[in-house]
Amino acid sequence: VQLQASGGGLVQAGESLRLSCAASGSIFSISNMRWYRQAQGKQRDLVAGINFSGTINYADFVKGRFTISRDNAKNTVYLQMNSPKPEDTVVYYCNAGNIFSGQNYWGKGTLVTVSS
């Protein structure tokens, strides 16, 4: 399974940005999908997750601003970032967890830079 994240870039505070993560392979529909982020020198933090049945959870620091969704037909998970703040400037990673095997897969990160 390969995960390809895209959509990062430079955005002004208050504007919107949408990250996408496309998964190859056939396990997408049986995977819990998550977005993480990591600042340089810091631990990787969970941003949002959506499991195979659609249950969603968010980190407190993005609740009400970010929305995670998935399209199983396109093997893609999204992170809609509304009202981003400069402190959201980090590298974002997508993660897929196979609910049967327990294997985890990571994509390469995509950098989001929010200017004030």
N, C-alpha and C positions, 0 to 999 in steps of 0.2 A: 504494500500500500504506500502510495506517495501522496503527500499533501502539498499543494501549491497555493500559498497565500499571495494575495495581491490587493491593491487598492490603497496602500499606504502612500504617504506623501506629505506635502506641506499644506496646512490649512490654517485659516485664521480662527482665533477663538470665537465660538458662537456659530461658526459655519458647520456644515455636516460633511461627513465622510463615511463611506461604506467599505468595509473590508470584506473580501471574499476568500474562501478556502475551498478549492476544488480537490476532490479525492479521486484517485485512480483506484482500480480494483473493485471488488464486488461486495465489500463489507460495510459500505456506508450506512445502509439502512439498519444494520445491527450494531451500530457504533454510537457511543455517547460522544458528542462533539463538544469541545471546549475551546475557548480563547483564553490565552494567558498573555501576560506582558512582563517584560523584564527591563529594568533600567541597568545601565552599566554598573557592575560591581554589587548589584543587589540580587536578591532571590527572585525567582520567577513566581508571579502571583496570578491566581485565577481571576479572570475578569468576568466570564459568563460561561454557562454550560447549558446545553440542551441535550437531553438524553434521547434514546432511540424512539421513545413513545411521545416525545414532545414536552416533557416536563422541563421547566426552565429555572435557572437560579442565577443570581447576580451578586457580584461583590458589592458591598455597601457603597464603595466610592464611585460606582457607575450607575447605581439604581436611579431610574427616572431619566437617565440621559442616553444610555446605550440600550440597544435591542438586539438580541440574538435570534436568528431564525435559521431554518434549514429547508432545503429543497431536495428531497430524496430522489426525485426524478433526474435532477442535475448533479447529484452527488456533491452538493455544495452547501457550506454553512456560511452565514453572513454575520457581520457585526456592524450594525448601523450605529454610528457615533454622532449623536446630536449634542449640540452645545459643548463641544470639547473645550478643555481648559489647557493652559500651558503645561500643567503637571501631568497631562495625559501623553506627553511627549516621551515615548519609549518605543521599544521594538515589541511588536505583537506576534504571537505564535499561535497556530492552531494545533489542536491535539485530537486524535481519534482513539477511542478506547473500545476494543472489541468486547462486547458483553459476554461472549462465550469463552473466548480464549484468554481474555484478560490482557492481551497484548496492547501496548500503547505505541502510537505513531506520532511523530512530530514533523511539522513542516518547517521550512526555513522561515525566519521571521520577516516581517515587513515593518519598516520604520514609519512611524507617524510623528510628525513634527507640528505642534500647534503653536502658532505665533500669537503674541498678545497684541 
